[in-house]
Amino acid sequence: MSWTLYTFAMSHYSEKIRWTLEVANIDYREVRMTPVFHIAPALIMGMRGKTTLPVLKTPRATIQDSSRILLWLEETHAPFTLIPKALSQDIHAVERRFDAIGKDVARALYAASFGQGDAHILKLWTDHATPWQAVFVRQAYGFIRWAFRRKLNITERGAARAHQRITEVIDWLEGQLSEGRTYLVGHQFTAADITAASLLAPIACPRQHPVYGDPVYQQTMVDATAPWRDRRALQWVRSMYDLHRGQFQADSQVRQAA
Ligand SMILES: N[C@@H](CCC(=O)N[C@@H](CS)C(=O)NCC(=O)O)C(=O)O
């Protein structure tokens, strides 16, 4: 196995690629990273001046950014069944629509849970840390939270805008589903469905997901997810998980980032 996917366990963009690789039956190992300690490796591996995960490392290339990873898979693994050539443009259009609300989803969830949900957030941020990384994150939690607020623009106004943008995309998704479709592009499960379901999974809380399916996470995010979690679009997300998600790698198979 020579492919490695660098992720955060709770990242919805990481989930998009994790799910894609699994449906495409591509063998890989996952390295779940710890916030702050991801910065240097992401900068070095990505070589784009960016610190985001996921990053996919293969013997042929190292690719940062979920949409660039999908494009690379489409090119190098043609015909890539999750992005049939004839549907490619439509699939990428759906992908762009949902990618665009990824930061809003994070903004809305953190805005509602920073403060009362700190204990669980701290747990999520240290679940895959080495002992000394965990000590550092615990000690620096107040500062890291402040930096997150600044980076994601977590203000009352920022959260209200995020709420509006998420609602618009959920309305759009329900418009598509009202035409009686199961899948967003064509008549088959594609990367469009994976992207939409992954990006909304932190709100839909599918039971299969190790982070979002955890009752403690669901309780921590109960106020943040309340406006949308019972909507038809979120039920559709859960149905995509039921129909197509399959197994997650056990924690013991996931290497800790040193
Ligand atoms: N456009 C990027 C966005 C990825 C992204 O925002 N990842 C977040 C986690 S959900 C991240 O790595 N944040 C940490 C950072 O920016 O340093 C993609 O599609 O991969």
The ligand as an ORCA input file, in Angstrom:
! r2SCAN-3c Opt
* xyz 0 1
  N     -10.327     23.750     -0.753
  C      -9.781     22.844      0.220
  C     -10.361     23.178      1.589
  C      -9.873     22.219      2.663
  C     -10.027     22.795      4.059
  O     -10.508     23.913      4.279
  N      -9.590     21.990      5.038
  C      -9.631     22.412      6.415
  C     -10.220     21.305      7.282
  S     -11.922     21.010      6.912
  C      -8.204     22.634      6.895
  O      -7.301     21.921      6.520
  N      -8.014     23.620      7.785
  C      -6.740     23.870      8.409
  C      -5.940     24.951      7.744
  O      -6.467     25.667      6.867
  O      -4.772     25.093      8.122
  C     -10.112     21.404     -0.179
  O     -11.078     21.188     -0.928
  O      -9.351     20.492      0.198
*
